[in-house]
Amino acid sequence: MKAAELRDLGADELSIKERDLTDQLFRMRIQKSMGQLDAPDTMRTVRRDLARIKTVLRQKRDR
């Protein structure tokens, strides 16, 4: 997910995406601790997408 795509979304949509990614990351951490995580590289992309969403949200709030 690119930052330009995220900037086109509204604050409500971004908040929903942030909540979904946070939940997904939590479930992935549990799977990793139990040794059941199939693709550990996806954690990296989820963390980065979450950071992008938080950055865009912060930028929208400052305007």
VOGU-3710 file (C-alpha; in Angstrom, 3 decimals, decimal comma):
1> mkaaelrdlg> 0,000/0,000/0,000  1,459/3,312/-1,036  1,241/6,565/0,863  -0,341/8,317/-2,127  -3,211/5,818/-2,084  -3,653/6,327/1,651  -3,825/10,115/1,319  -6,888/9,735/-0,921  -8,792/7,934/1,850  -10,722/9,681/4,583
11> adelsikerd> -9,744/9,728/8,235  -12,505/7,264/9,146  -11,351/4,735/6,557  -7,770/5,102/7,715  -8,777/4,526/11,319  -10,571/1,331/10,315  -7,544/0,126/8,364  -5,294/0,962/11,314  -7,481/-1,091/13,657  -7,538/-4,032/11,214
21> ltdqlfrmri> -3,774/-4,032/10,746  -3,158/-3,769/14,486  -5,399/-6,782/15,040  -3,718/-8,688/12,213  -0,270/-7,948/13,623  -1,382/-9,155/17,059  -2,624/-12,450/15,602  0,605/-12,872/13,627  2,693/-12,365/16,782  0,748/-15,092/18,546
31> qksmgqldap> 1,188/-17,434/15,588  4,897/-16,676/15,523  5,296/-17,480/19,210  3,531/-20,800/18,680  5,614/-21,612/15,599  2,609/-21,600/13,284  3,367/-18,513/11,209  3,595/-19,530/7,556  5,135/-16,391/6,080  7,140/-14,378/8,622
41> dtmrtvrrdl> 8,023/-11,769/5,998  4,414/-10,591/5,972  4,880/-9,205/9,484  7,328/-6,726/8,026  4,881/-5,491/5,399  2,055/-5,223/7,942  4,241/-3,195/10,299  5,286/-0,860/7,485  1,723/-0,417/6,231  0,619/0,356/9,772
51> ariktvlrqk> 3,355/2,979/10,104  2,325/4,554/6,793  -1,297/4,744/7,888  -0,357/6,307/11,220  1,823/8,868/9,451  -0,920/9,874/7,014  -3,453/10,093/9,854  -1,126/12,361/11,803  -0,608/14,552/8,732  -4,363/14,873/8,212
61> rdr> -4,945/15,814/11,853  -2,283/18,545/11,731  -3,915/20,291/8,768
//
